[in-house]
Amino acid sequence: MEDLLGFLVRALVRDPDAVEITQGERRGEPTLRVMVAPEDRGVVIGREGRTIKAITTVLRAAATDGRPPGLEVEG
């Protein structure tokens, strides 16, 4: 799941080397945290959140255990 998310985010940002993805839990649910350069944060979120919603949809479709991860973007 981290590899898929990394692939998608690195394709969008201007500084792909600055992308870091960590896995954790929040309130007992799996969570993926994406760290990007500050200037790339808006690109990942997209206008009205459309890009991040699309990424979340892809992650839900790829979830094999039925528990899609939450997603947090920092930068």
PQR file with spaces between the fields and no chain letter, atoms N, CA, C, O and H, PARSE charges and radii, in Angstrom:
ATOM       1  N    MET     1       0.833   -1.186    0.000 -0.4000 1.5000
ATOM       2  CA   MET     1       0.000    0.000    0.000 -0.0000 2.0000
ATOM       3  C    MET     1       0.883    1.257    0.000  0.5500 1.7000
ATOM       4  O    MET     1       0.594    2.232   -0.693 -0.5500 1.4000
ATOM       5  N    GLU     2       1.965    1.214    0.792 -0.4000 1.5000
ATOM       6  CA   GLU     2       2.871    2.362    0.840 -0.0000 2.0000
ATOM       7  C    GLU     2       3.528    2.591   -0.518  0.5500 1.7000
ATOM       8  O    GLU     2       3.731    3.733   -0.932 -0.5500 1.4000
ATOM       9  H    GLU     2       2.200    0.421    1.356  0.4000 1.0000
ATOM      10  N    ASP     3       3.858    1.504   -1.207 -0.4000 1.5000
ATOM      11  CA   ASP     3       4.491    1.637   -2.520 -0.0000 2.0000
ATOM      12  C    ASP     3       3.549    2.289   -3.527  0.5500 1.7000
ATOM      13  O    ASP     3       3.962    3.150   -4.304 -0.5500 1.4000
ATOM      14  H    ASP     3       3.694    0.577   -0.872  0.4000 1.0000
ATOM      15  N    LEU     4       2.293    1.879   -3.511 -0.4000 1.5000
ATOM      16  CA   LEU     4       1.304    2.460   -4.416 -0.0000 2.0000
ATOM      17  C    LEU     4       1.120    3.946   -4.129  0.5500 1.7000
ATOM      18  O    LEU     4       1.104    4.763   -5.050 -0.5500 1.4000
ATOM      19  H    LEU     4       1.958    1.179   -2.880  0.4000 1.0000
ATOM      20  N    LEU     5       0.982    4.289   -2.868 -0.4000 1.5000
ATOM      21  CA   LEU     5       0.816    5.690   -2.486 -0.0000 2.0000
ATOM      22  C    LEU     5       2.043    6.507   -2.884  0.5500 1.7000
ATOM      23  O    LEU     5       1.913    7.616   -3.401 -0.5500 1.4000
ATOM      24  H    LEU     5       0.995    3.625   -2.120  0.4000 1.0000
ATOM      25  N    GLY     6       3.220    5.963   -2.644 -0.4000 1.5000
ATOM      26  CA   GLY     6       4.450    6.651   -3.022 -0.0000 2.0000
ATOM      27  C    GLY     6       4.535    6.886   -4.521  0.5500 1.7000
ATOM      28  O    GLY     6       4.938    7.960   -4.967 -0.5500 1.4000
ATOM      29  H    GLY     6       3.325    5.062   -2.224  0.4000 1.0000
ATOM      30  N    PHE     7       4.158    5.887   -5.291 -0.4000 1.5000
ATOM      31  CA   PHE     7       4.162    6.016   -6.748 -0.0000 2.0000
ATOM      32  C    PHE     7       3.233    7.136   -7.201  0.5500 1.7000
ATOM      33  O    PHE     7       3.609    7.965   -8.030 -0.5500 1.4000
ATOM      34  H    PHE     7       3.830    5.014   -4.929  0.4000 1.0000
ATOM      35  N    LEU     8       2.019    7.160   -6.655 -0.4000 1.5000
ATOM      36  CA   LEU     8       1.035    8.172   -7.046 -0.0000 2.0000
ATOM      37  C    LEU     8       1.484    9.580   -6.660  0.5500 1.7000
ATOM      38  O    LEU     8       1.395   10.506   -7.466 -0.5500 1.4000
ATOM      39  H    LEU     8       1.713    6.487   -5.981  0.4000 1.0000
ATOM      40  N    VAL     9       1.962    9.737   -5.443 -0.4000 1.5000
ATOM      41  CA   VAL     9       2.338   11.069   -4.958 -0.0000 2.0000
ATOM      42  C    VAL     9       3.591   11.570   -5.663  0.5500 1.7000
ATOM      43  O    VAL     9       3.657   12.738   -6.046 -0.5500 1.4000
ATOM      44  H    VAL     9       2.035    8.984   -4.788  0.4000 1.0000
ATOM      45  N    ARG    10       4.581   10.707   -5.839 -0.4000 1.5000
ATOM      46  CA   ARG    10       5.824   11.137   -6.502 -0.0000 2.0000
ATOM      47  C    ARG    10       5.573   11.577   -7.940  0.5500 1.7000
ATOM      48  O    ARG    10       6.296   12.426   -8.460 -0.5500 1.4000
ATOM      49  H    ARG    10       4.527    9.758   -5.528  0.4000 1.0000
ATOM      50  N    ALA    11       4.561   11.011   -8.585 -0.4000 1.5000
ATOM      51  CA   ALA    11       4.234   11.407   -9.959 -0.0000 2.0000
ATOM      52  C    ALA    11       3.623   12.806  -10.016  0.5500 1.7000
ATOM      53  O    ALA    11       3.636   13.440  -11.071 -0.5500 1.4000
ATOM      54  H    ALA    11       3.974   10.321   -8.163  0.4000 1.0000
ATOM      55  N    LEU    12       3.091   13.292   -8.903 -0.4000 1.5000
ATOM      56  CA   LEU    12       2.411   14.587   -8.878 -0.0000 2.0000
ATOM      57  C    LEU    12       3.303   15.759   -8.482  0.5500 1.7000
ATOM      58  O    LEU    12       3.131   16.868   -8.988 -0.5500 1.4000
ATOM      59  H    LEU    12       3.081   12.776   -8.046  0.4000 1.0000
ATOM      60  N    VAL    13       4.245   15.522   -7.590 -0.4000 1.5000
ATOM      61  CA   VAL    13       4.969   16.621   -6.957 -0.0000 2.0000
ATOM      62  C    VAL    13       6.175   17.078   -7.768  0.5500 1.7000
ATOM      63  O    VAL    13       6.658   16.367   -8.650 -0.5500 1.4000
ATOM      64  H    VAL    13       4.384   14.621   -7.180  0.4000 1.0000
ATOM      65  N    ARG    14       6.650   18.277   -7.450 -0.4000 1.5000
ATOM      66  CA   ARG    14       7.835   18.825   -8.111 -0.0000 2.0000
ATOM      67  C    ARG    14       9.122   18.265   -7.528  0.5500 1.7000
ATOM      68  O    ARG    14      10.133   18.165   -8.224 -0.5500 1.4000
ATOM      69  H    ARG    14       6.257   18.854   -6.733  0.4000 1.0000
ATOM      70  N    ASP    15       9.087   17.901   -6.252 -0.4000 1.5000
ATOM      71  CA   ASP    15      10.273   17.395   -5.559 -0.0000 2.0000
ATOM      72  C    ASP    15      10.011   15.976   -5.052  0.5500 1.7000
ATOM      73  O    ASP    15       9.729   15.792   -3.867 -0.5500 1.4000
ATOM      74  H    ASP    15       8.266   17.982   -5.687  0.4000 1.0000
ATOM      75  N    PRO    16      10.099   14.969   -5.927 -0.5600 1.5000
ATOM      76  CA   PRO    16       9.777   13.602   -5.513  0.2800 2.0000
ATOM      77  C    PRO    16      10.733   13.038   -4.464  0.5500 1.7000
ATOM      78  O    PRO    16      10.373   12.109   -3.742 -0.5500 1.4000
ATOM      79  N    ASP    17      11.943   13.586   -4.370 -0.4000 1.5000
ATOM      80  CA   ASP    17      12.892   13.093   -3.371 -0.0000 2.0000
ATOM      81  C    ASP    17      12.485   13.481   -1.954  0.5500 1.7000
ATOM      82  O    ASP    17      12.940   12.861   -0.992 -0.5500 1.4000
ATOM      83  H    ASP    17      12.235   14.341   -4.957  0.4000 1.0000
ATOM      84  N    ALA    18      11.643   14.487   -1.811 -0.4000 1.5000
ATOM      85  CA   ALA    18      11.215   14.951   -0.488 -0.0000 2.0000
ATOM      86  C    ALA    18      10.020   14.163    0.051  0.5500 1.7000
ATOM      87  O    ALA    18       9.606   14.377    1.191 -0.5500 1.4000
ATOM      88  H    ALA    18      11.273   14.990   -2.592  0.4000 1.0000
ATOM      89  N    VAL    19       9.465   13.260   -0.749 -0.4000 1.5000
ATOM      90  CA   VAL    19       8.284   12.500   -0.326 -0.0000 2.0000
ATOM      91  C    VAL    19       8.696   11.403    0.650  0.5500 1.7000
ATOM      92  O    VAL    19       9.579   10.595    0.364 -0.5500 1.4000
ATOM      93  H    VAL    19       9.802   13.086   -1.674  0.4000 1.0000
ATOM      94  N    GLU    20       8.038   11.393    1.805 -0.4000 1.5000
ATOM      95  CA   GLU    20       8.248   10.342    2.805 -0.0000 2.0000
ATOM      96  C    GLU    20       6.885    9.809    3.216  0.5500 1.7000
ATOM      97  O    GLU    20       5.948   10.578    3.431 -0.5500 1.4000
ATOM      98  H    GLU    20       7.321   12.050    2.037  0.4000 1.0000
ATOM      99  N    ILE    21       6.778    8.499    3.324 -0.4000 1.5000
ATOM     100  CA   ILE    21       5.514    7.879    3.717 -0.0000 2.0000
ATOM     101  C    ILE    21       5.772    6.996    4.922  0.5500 1.7000
ATOM     102  O    ILE    21       6.671    6.155    4.914 -0.5500 1.4000
ATOM     103  H    ILE    21       7.539    7.874    3.150  0.4000 1.0000
ATOM     104  N    THR    22       4.973    7.198    5.957 -0.4000 1.5000
ATOM     105  CA   THR    22       5.071    6.371    7.154 -0.0000 2.0000
ATOM     106  C    THR    22       3.713    5.760    7.439  0.5500 1.7000
ATOM     107  O    THR    22       2.668    6.324    7.115 -0.5500 1.4000
ATOM     108  H    THR    22       4.242    7.881    5.964  0.4000 1.0000
ATOM     109  N    GLN    23       3.760    4.602    8.048 -0.4000 1.5000
ATOM     110  CA   GLN    23       2.534    3.888    8.378 -0.0000 2.0000
ATOM     111  C    GLN    23       2.354    3.875    9.885  0.5500 1.7000
ATOM     112  O    GLN    23       3.321    3.706   10.628 -0.5500 1.4000
ATOM     113  H    GLN    23       4.608    4.143    8.312  0.4000 1.0000
ATOM     114  N    GLY    24       1.137    4.050   10.332 -0.4000 1.5000
ATOM     115  CA   GLY    24       0.846    4.033   11.757 -0.0000 2.0000
ATOM     116  C    GLY    24      -0.619    3.751   12.000  0.5500 1.7000
ATOM     117  O    GLY    24      -1.325    3.241   11.131 -0.5500 1.4000
ATOM     118  H    GLY    24       0.351    4.187    9.729  0.4000 1.0000
ATOM     119  N    GLU    25      -1.066    4.094   13.202 -0.4000 1.5000
ATOM     120  CA   GLU    25      -2.471    3.911   13.547 -0.0000 2.0000
ATOM     121  C    GLU    25      -3.003    5.174   14.189  0.5500 1.7000
ATOM     122  O    GLU    25      -2.280    5.892   14.880 -0.5500 1.4000
ATOM     123  H    GLU    25      -0.492    4.508   13.908  0.4000 1.0000
ATOM     124  N    ARG    26      -4.260    5.432   13.955 -0.4000 1.5000
ATOM     125  CA   ARG    26      -4.949    6.560   14.572 -0.0000 2.0000
ATOM     126  C    ARG    26      -6.327    6.059   14.987  0.5500 1.7000
ATOM     127  O    ARG    26      -7.136    5.653   14.153 -0.5500 1.4000
ATOM     128  H    ARG    26      -4.848    4.849   13.394  0.4000 1.0000
ATOM     129  N    ARG    27      -6.573    6.096   16.274 -0.4000 1.5000
ATOM     130  CA   ARG    27      -7.824    5.574   16.838 -0.0000 2.0000
ATOM     131  C    ARG    27      -8.069    4.124   16.446  0.5500 1.7000
ATOM     132  O    ARG    27      -9.205    3.730   16.181 -0.5500 1.4000
ATOM     133  H    ARG    27      -5.916    6.426   16.952  0.4000 1.0000
ATOM     134  N    GLY    28      -7.023    3.347   16.410 -0.4000 1.5000
ATOM     135  CA   GLY    28      -7.134    1.931   16.099 -0.0000 2.0000
ATOM     136  C    GLY    28      -7.276    1.604   14.624  0.5500 1.7000
ATOM     137  O    GLY    28      -7.400    0.434   14.262 -0.5500 1.4000
ATOM     138  H    GLY    28      -6.100    3.667   16.625  0.4000 1.0000
ATOM     139  N    GLU    29      -7.260    2.607   13.774 -0.4000 1.5000
ATOM     140  CA   GLU    29      -7.389    2.405   12.332 -0.0000 2.0000
ATOM     141  C    GLU    29      -6.036    2.635   11.661  0.5500 1.7000
ATOM     142  O    GLU    29      -5.273    3.501   12.089 -0.5500 1.4000
ATOM     143  H    GLU    29      -7.159    3.558   14.068  0.4000 1.0000
ATOM     144  N    PRO    30      -5.731    1.863   10.609 -0.5600 1.5000
ATOM     145  CA   PRO    30      -4.467    2.080    9.901  0.2800 2.0000
ATOM     146  C    PRO    30      -4.445    3.452    9.229  0.5500 1.7000
ATOM     147  O    PRO    30      -5.448    3.908    8.680 -0.5500 1.4000
ATOM     148  N    THR    31      -3.285    4.094    9.284 -0.4000 1.5000
ATOM     149  CA   THR    31      -3.133    5.429    8.717 -0.0000 2.0000
ATOM     150  C    THR    31      -1.807    5.524    7.972  0.5500 1.7000
ATOM     151  O    THR    31      -0.783    5.024    8.437 -0.5500 1.4000
ATOM     152  H    THR    31      -2.470    3.723    9.730  0.4000 1.0000
ATOM     153  N    LEU    32      -1.838    6.160    6.833 -0.4000 1.5000
ATOM     154  CA   LEU    32      -0.624    6.464    6.091 -0.0000 2.0000
ATOM     155  C    LEU    32      -0.412    7.968    6.129  0.5500 1.7000
ATOM     156  O    LEU    32      -1.317    8.739    5.810 -0.5500 1.4000
ATOM     157  H    LEU    32      -2.670    6.567    6.455  0.4000 1.0000
ATOM     158  N    ARG    33       0.786    8.382    6.521 -0.4000 1.5000
ATOM     159  CA   ARG    33       1.128    9.802    6.599 -0.0000 2.0000
ATOM     160  C    ARG    33       2.096   10.120    5.462  0.5500 1.7000
ATOM     161  O    ARG    33       3.126    9.465    5.306 -0.5500 1.4000
ATOM     162  H    ARG    33       1.521    7.756    6.780  0.4000 1.0000
ATOM     163  N    VAL    34       1.754   11.124    4.679 -0.4000 1.5000
ATOM     164  CA   VAL    34       2.572   11.541    3.543 -0.0000 2.0000
ATOM     165  C    VAL    34       3.217   12.875    3.876  0.5500 1.7000
ATOM     166  O    VAL    34       2.526   13.859    4.137 -0.5500 1.4000
ATOM     167  H    VAL    34       0.917   11.656    4.806  0.4000 1.0000
ATOM     168  N    MET    35       4.529   12.906    3.865 -0.4000 1.5000
ATOM     169  CA   MET    35       5.281   14.140    4.077 -0.0000 2.0000
ATOM     170  C    MET    35       5.800   14.592    2.711  0.5500 1.7000
ATOM     171  O    MET    35       6.481   13.838    2.016 -0.5500 1.4000
ATOM     172  H    MET    35       5.091   12.106    3.653  0.4000 1.0000
ATOM     173  N    VAL    36       5.471   15.828    2.338 -0.4000 1.5000
ATOM     174  CA   VAL    36       5.940   16.397    1.078 -0.0000 2.0000
ATOM     175  C    VAL    36       6.542   17.765    1.361  0.5500 1.7000
ATOM     176  O    VAL    36       6.389   18.308    2.455 -0.5500 1.4000
ATOM     177  H    VAL    36       4.918   16.440    2.903  0.4000 1.0000
ATOM     178  N    ALA    37       7.221   18.312    0.375 -0.4000 1.5000
ATOM     179  CA   ALA    37       7.749   19.670    0.501 -0.0000 2.0000
ATOM     180  C    ALA    37       6.568   20.631    0.644  0.5500 1.7000
ATOM     181  O    ALA    37       5.509   20.398    0.060 -0.5500 1.4000
ATOM     182  H    ALA    37       7.346   17.871   -0.513  0.4000 1.0000
ATOM     183  N    PRO    38       6.741   21.707    1.414 -0.5600 1.5000
ATOM     184  CA   PRO    38       5.625   22.641    1.642  0.2800 2.0000
ATOM     185  C    PRO    38       4.976   23.168    0.356  0.5500 1.7000
ATOM     186  O    PRO    38       3.761   23.357    0.305 -0.5500 1.4000
ATOM     187  N    GLU    39       5.777   23.401   -0.665 -0.4000 1.5000
ATOM     188  CA   GLU    39       5.206   23.929   -1.910 -0.0000 2.0000
ATOM     189  C    GLU    39       4.419   22.873   -2.690  0.5500 1.7000
ATOM     190  O    GLU    39       3.657   23.219   -3.593 -0.5500 1.4000
ATOM     191  H    GLU    39       6.764   23.248   -0.623  0.4000 1.0000
ATOM     192  N    ASP    40       4.592   21.603   -2.358 -0.4000 1.5000
ATOM     193  CA   ASP    40       3.880   20.524   -3.043 -0.0000 2.0000
ATOM     194  C    ASP    40       2.601   20.095   -2.336  0.5500 1.7000
ATOM     195  O    ASP    40       1.833   19.297   -2.873 -0.5500 1.4000
ATOM     196  H    ASP    40       5.211   21.322   -1.624  0.4000 1.0000
ATOM     197  N    ARG    41       2.371   20.606   -1.159 -0.4000 1.5000
ATOM     198  CA   ARG    41       1.197   20.187   -0.385 -0.0000 2.0000
ATOM     199  C    ARG    41      -0.110   20.474   -1.130  0.5500 1.7000
ATOM     200  O    ARG    41      -1.004   19.629   -1.170 -0.5500 1.4000
ATOM     201  H    ARG    41       2.995   21.254   -0.723  0.4000 1.0000
ATOM     202  N    GLY    42      -0.214   21.648   -1.709 -0.4000 1.5000
ATOM     203  CA   GLY    42      -1.416   22.013   -2.453 -0.0000 2.0000
ATOM     204  C    GLY    42      -1.639   21.147   -3.680  0.5500 1.7000
ATOM     205  O    GLY    42      -2.778   20.870   -4.054 -0.5500 1.4000
ATOM     206  H    GLY    42       0.513   22.334   -1.677  0.4000 1.0000
ATOM     207  N    VAL    43      -0.551   20.721   -4.305 -0.4000 1.5000
ATOM     208  CA   VAL    43      -0.655   19.861   -5.478 -0.0000 2.0000
ATOM     209  C    VAL    43      -1.233   18.504   -5.088  0.5500 1.7000
ATOM     210  O    VAL    43      -2.072   17.955   -5.802 -0.5500 1.4000
ATOM     211  H    VAL    43       0.375   20.946   -4.001  0.4000 1.0000
ATOM     212  N    VAL    44      -0.791   17.968   -3.966 -0.4000 1.5000
ATOM     213  CA   VAL    44      -1.267   16.661   -3.517 -0.0000 2.0000
ATOM     214  C    VAL    44      -2.734   16.734   -3.096  0.5500 1.7000
ATOM     215  O    VAL    44      -3.504   15.812   -3.362 -0.5500 1.4000
ATOM     216  H    VAL    44      -0.110   18.414   -3.385  0.4000 1.0000
ATOM     217  N    ILE    45      -3.115   17.817   -2.447 -0.4000 1.5000
ATOM     218  CA   ILE    45      -4.505   17.955   -2.012 -0.0000 2.0000
ATOM     219  C    ILE    45      -5.407   18.278   -3.203  0.5500 1.7000
ATOM     220  O    ILE    45      -6.496   17.717   -3.320 -0.5500 1.4000
ATOM     221  H    ILE    45      -2.488   18.567   -2.230  0.4000 1.0000
ATOM     222  N    GLY    46      -4.973   19.160   -4.071 -0.4000 1.5000
ATOM     223  CA   GLY    46      -5.741   19.493   -5.264 -0.0000 2.0000
ATOM     224  C    GLY    46      -6.837   20.507   -4.993  0.5500 1.7000
ATOM     225  O    GLY    46      -7.153   20.827   -3.847 -0.5500 1.4000
ATOM     226  H    GLY    46      -4.088   19.616   -3.976  0.4000 1.0000
ATOM     227  N    ARG    47      -7.393   20.991   -6.058 -0.4000 1.5000
ATOM     228  CA   ARG    47      -8.470   21.979   -5.960 -0.0000 2.0000
ATOM     229  C    ARG    47      -9.702   21.326   -5.346  0.5500 1.7000
ATOM     230  O    ARG    47     -10.217   20.327   -5.848 -0.5500 1.4000
ATOM     231  H    ARG    47      -7.136   20.732   -6.989  0.4000 1.0000
ATOM     232  N    GLU    48     -10.155   21.914   -4.255 -0.4000 1.5000
ATOM     233  CA   GLU    48     -11.299   21.411   -3.483 -0.0000 2.0000
ATOM     234  C    GLU    48     -11.101   19.964   -3.023  0.5500 1.7000
ATOM     235  O    GLU    48     -12.073   19.250   -2.779 -0.5500 1.4000
ATOM     236  H    GLU    48      -9.737   22.726   -3.847  0.4000 1.0000
ATOM     237  N    GLY    49      -9.845   19.536   -2.907 -0.4000 1.5000
ATOM     238  CA   GLY    49      -9.548   18.202   -2.399 -0.0000 2.0000
ATOM     239  C    GLY    49      -9.760   17.085   -3.396  0.5500 1.7000
ATOM     240  O    GLY    49      -9.804   15.915   -3.015 -0.5500 1.4000
ATOM     241  H    GLY    49      -9.055   20.116   -3.106  0.4000 1.0000
ATOM     242  N    ARG    50      -9.891   17.421   -4.654 -0.4000 1.5000
ATOM     243  CA   ARG    50     -10.190   16.395   -5.658 -0.0000 2.0000
ATOM     244  C    ARG    50      -9.066   15.383   -5.822  0.5500 1.7000
ATOM     245  O    ARG    50      -9.325   14.188   -5.965 -0.5500 1.4000
ATOM     246  H    ARG    50      -9.855   18.371   -4.964  0.4000 1.0000
ATOM     247  N    THR    51      -7.835   15.845   -5.804 -0.4000 1.5000
ATOM     248  CA   THR    51      -6.707   14.934   -6.008 -0.0000 2.0000
ATOM     249  C    THR    51      -6.572   13.961   -4.846  0.5500 1.7000
ATOM     250  O    THR    51      -6.396   12.762   -5.062 -0.5500 1.4000
ATOM     251  H    THR    51      -7.625   16.816   -5.688  0.4000 1.0000
ATOM     252  N    ILE    52      -6.653   14.458   -3.626 -0.4000 1.5000
ATOM     253  CA   ILE    52      -6.508   13.575   -2.469 -0.0000 2.0000
ATOM     254  C    ILE    52      -7.689   12.606   -2.380  0.5500 1.7000
ATOM     255  O    ILE    52      -7.522   11.472   -1.931 -0.5500 1.4000
ATOM     256  H    ILE    52      -6.796   15.432   -3.451  0.4000 1.0000
ATOM     257  N    LYS    53      -8.870   13.036   -2.798 -0.4000 1.5000
ATOM     258  CA   LYS    53     -10.026   12.129   -2.830 -0.0000 2.0000
ATOM     259  C    LYS    53      -9.804   11.011   -3.842  0.5500 1.7000
ATOM     260  O    LYS    53     -10.151    9.859   -3.583 -0.5500 1.4000
ATOM     261  H    LYS    53      -9.006   13.957   -3.163  0.4000 1.0000
ATOM     262  N    ALA    54      -9.227   11.347   -4.992 -0.4000 1.5000
ATOM     263  CA   ALA    54      -8.941   10.338   -6.008 -0.0000 2.0000
ATOM     264  C    ALA    54      -7.897    9.345   -5.507  0.5500 1.7000
ATOM     265  O    ALA    54      -8.026    8.142   -5.736 -0.5500 1.4000
ATOM     266  H    ALA    54      -8.945   12.283   -5.203  0.4000 1.0000
ATOM     267  N    ILE    55      -6.868    9.839   -4.828 -0.4000 1.5000
ATOM     268  CA   ILE    55      -5.848    8.955   -4.263 -0.0000 2.0000
ATOM     269  C    ILE    55      -6.475    8.036   -3.223  0.5500 1.7000
ATOM     270  O    ILE    55      -6.170    6.844   -3.187 -0.5500 1.4000
ATOM     271  H    ILE    55      -6.764   10.816   -4.642  0.4000 1.0000
ATOM     272  N    THR    56      -7.343    8.575   -2.383 -0.4000 1.5000
ATOM     273  CA   THR    56      -8.022    7.772   -1.365 -0.0000 2.0000
ATOM     274  C    THR    56      -8.881    6.690   -2.010  0.5500 1.7000
ATOM     275  O    THR    56      -8.937    5.566   -1.510 -0.5500 1.4000
ATOM     276  H    THR    56      -7.591    9.543   -2.413  0.4000 1.0000
ATOM     277  N    THR    57      -9.547    7.012   -3.106 -0.4000 1.5000
ATOM     278  CA   THR    57     -10.369    6.031   -3.817 -0.0000 2.0000
ATOM     279  C    THR    57      -9.517    4.888   -4.351  0.5500 1.7000
ATOM     280  O    THR    57      -9.910    3.725   -4.255 -0.5500 1.4000
ATOM     281  H    THR    57      -9.502    7.925   -3.512  0.4000 1.0000
ATOM     282  N    VAL    58      -8.365    5.205   -4.907 -0.4000 1.5000
ATOM     283  CA   VAL    58      -7.458    4.167   -5.410 -0.0000 2.0000
ATOM     284  C    VAL    58      -6.978    3.284   -4.259  0.5500 1.7000
ATOM     285  O    VAL    58      -6.911    2.063   -4.407 -0.5500 1.4000
ATOM     286  H    VAL    58      -8.046    6.150   -4.985  0.4000 1.0000
ATOM     287  N    LEU    59      -6.645    3.884   -3.118 -0.4000 1.5000
ATOM     288  CA   LEU    59      -6.187    3.104   -1.969 -0.0000 2.0000
ATOM     289  C    LEU    59      -7.294    2.199   -1.443  0.5500 1.7000
ATOM     290  O    LEU    59      -7.026    1.070   -1.031 -0.5500 1.4000
ATOM     291  H    LEU    59      -6.699    4.876   -2.998  0.4000 1.0000
ATOM     292  N    ARG    60      -8.534    2.681   -1.452 -0.4000 1.5000
ATOM     293  CA   ARG    60      -9.656    1.835   -1.023 -0.0000 2.0000
ATOM     294  C    ARG    60      -9.809    0.633   -1.944  0.5500 1.7000
ATOM     295  O    ARG    60     -10.043   -0.483   -1.479 -0.5500 1.4000
ATOM     296  H    ARG    60      -8.752    3.598   -1.786  0.4000 1.0000
ATOM     297  N    ALA    61      -9.677    0.857   -3.247 -0.4000 1.5000
ATOM     298  CA   ALA    61      -9.806   -0.233   -4.211 -0.0000 2.0000
ATOM     299  C    ALA    61      -8.676   -1.244   -4.060  0.5500 1.7000
ATOM     300  O    ALA    61      -8.867   -2.434   -4.312 -0.5500 1.4000
ATOM     301  H    ALA    61      -9.487    1.763   -3.624  0.4000 1.0000
ATOM     302  N    ALA    62      -7.508   -0.780   -3.652 -0.4000 1.5000
ATOM     303  CA   ALA    62      -6.350   -1.658   -3.516 -0.0000 2.0000
ATOM     304  C    ALA    62      -6.278   -2.350   -2.159  0.5500 1.7000
ATOM     305  O    ALA    62      -5.460   -3.251   -1.975 -0.5500 1.4000
ATOM     306  H    ALA    62      -7.353    0.186   -3.447  0.4000 1.0000
ATOM     307  N    ALA    63      -7.110   -1.951   -1.215 -0.4000 1.5000
ATOM     308  CA   ALA    63      -7.073   -2.538    0.133 -0.0000 2.0000
ATOM     309  C    ALA    63      -7.507   -3.997    0.057  0.5500 1.7000
ATOM     310  O    ALA    63      -8.634   -4.299   -0.337 -0.5500 1.4000
ATOM     311  H    ALA    63      -7.774   -1.219   -1.365  0.4000 1.0000
ATOM     312  N    THR    64      -6.610   -4.889    0.434 -0.4000 1.5000
ATOM     313  CA   THR    64      -6.906   -6.315    0.344 -0.0000 2.0000
ATOM     314  C    THR    64      -7.553   -6.864    1.605  0.5500 1.7000
ATOM     315  O    THR    64      -8.195   -7.913    1.561 -0.5500 1.4000
ATOM     316  H    THR    64      -5.695   -4.643    0.754  0.4000 1.0000
ATOM     317  N    ASP    65      -7.395   -6.176    2.720 -0.4000 1.5000
ATOM     318  CA   ASP    65      -7.945   -6.683    3.974 -0.0000 2.0000
ATOM     319  C    ASP    65      -9.289   -6.052    4.325  0.5500 1.7000
ATOM     320  O    ASP    65      -9.830   -6.299    5.403 -0.5500 1.4000
ATOM     321  H    ASP    65      -6.873   -5.323    2.755  0.4000 1.0000
ATOM     322  N    GLY    66      -9.827   -5.242    3.423 -0.4000 1.5000
ATOM     323  CA   GLY    66     -11.124   -4.625    3.672 -0.0000 2.0000
ATOM     324  C    GLY    66     -11.078   -3.403    4.561  0.5500 1.7000
ATOM     325  O    GLY    66     -12.113   -2.788    4.820 -0.5500 1.4000
ATOM     326  H    GLY    66      -9.388   -5.042    2.547  0.4000 1.0000
ATOM     327  N    ARG    67      -9.899   -3.040    5.035 -0.4000 1.5000
ATOM     328  CA   ARG    67      -9.742   -1.865    5.902 -0.0000 2.0000
ATOM     329  C    ARG    67      -8.881   -0.839    5.181  0.5500 1.7000
ATOM     330  O    ARG    67      -7.656   -0.874    5.302 -0.5500 1.4000
ATOM     331  H    ARG    67      -9.058   -3.540    4.825  0.4000 1.0000
ATOM     332  N    PRO    68      -9.493    0.069    4.438 -0.5600 1.5000
ATOM     333  CA   PRO    68      -8.681    1.077    3.753  0.2800 2.0000
ATOM     334  C    PRO    68      -8.022    2.005    4.762  0.5500 1.7000
ATOM     335  O    PRO    68      -8.635    2.357    5.770 -0.5500 1.4000
ATOM     336  N    PRO    69      -6.790    2.403    4.506 -0.5600 1.5000
ATOM     337  CA   PRO    69      -6.090    3.263    5.462  0.2800 2.0000
ATOM     338  C    PRO    69      -6.583    4.701    5.406  0.5500 1.7000
ATOM     339  O    PRO    69      -7.048    5.177    4.370 -0.5500 1.4000
ATOM     340  N    GLY    70      -6.474    5.377    6.534 -0.4000 1.5000
ATOM     341  CA   GLY    70      -6.687    6.816    6.549 -0.0000 2.0000
ATOM     342  C    GLY    70      -5.479    7.474    5.914  0.5500 1.7000
ATOM     343  O    GLY    70      -4.429    6.846    5.775 -0.5500 1.4000
ATOM     344  H    GLY    70      -6.097    4.991    7.376  0.4000 1.0000
ATOM     345  N    LEU    71      -5.614    8.706    5.535 -0.4000 1.5000
ATOM     346  CA   LEU    71      -4.538    9.385    4.835 -0.0000 2.0000
ATOM     347  C    LEU    71      -4.350   10.775    5.416  0.5500 1.7000
ATOM     348  O    LEU    71      -5.315   11.523    5.574 -0.5500 1.4000
ATOM     349  H    LEU    71      -6.466    9.216    5.648  0.4000 1.0000
ATOM     350  N    GLU    72      -3.100   11.124    5.738 -0.4000 1.5000
ATOM     351  CA   GLU    72      -2.759   12.444    6.257 -0.0000 2.0000
ATOM     352  C    GLU    72      -1.653   13.022    5.390  0.5500 1.7000
ATOM     353  O    GLU    72      -0.699   12.323    5.047 -0.5500 1.4000
ATOM     354  H    GLU    72      -2.316   10.516    5.610  0.4000 1.0000
ATOM     355  N    VAL    73      -1.777   14.291    5.037 -0.4000 1.5000
ATOM     356  CA   VAL    73      -0.760   14.969    4.231 -0.0000 2.0000
ATOM     357  C    VAL    73      -0.146   16.072    5.070  0.5500 1.7000
ATOM     358  O    VAL    73      -0.857   16.908    5.628 -0.5500 1.4000
ATOM     359  H    VAL    73      -2.551   14.859    5.315  0.4000 1.0000
ATOM     360  N    GLU    74       1.174   16.073    5.156 -0.4000 1.5000
ATOM     361  CA   GLU    74       1.899   17.108    5.886 -0.0000 2.0000
ATOM     362  C    GLU    74       2.968   17.683    4.978  0.5500 1.7000
ATOM     363  O    GLU    74       3.510   16.985    4.121 -0.5500 1.4000
ATOM     364  H    GLU    74       1.751   15.394    4.703  0.4000 1.0000
ATOM     365  N    GLY    75       3.260   18.921    5.165 -0.4000 1.5000
ATOM     366  CA   GLY    75       4.316   19.530    4.375 -0.0000 2.0000
ATOM     367  C    GLY    75       4.405   20.991    4.597  0.5500 1.7000
ATOM     368  O    GLY    75       5.251   21.656    4.000 -0.5500 1.4000
ATOM     369  H    GLY    75       2.820   19.488    5.861  0.4000 1.0000
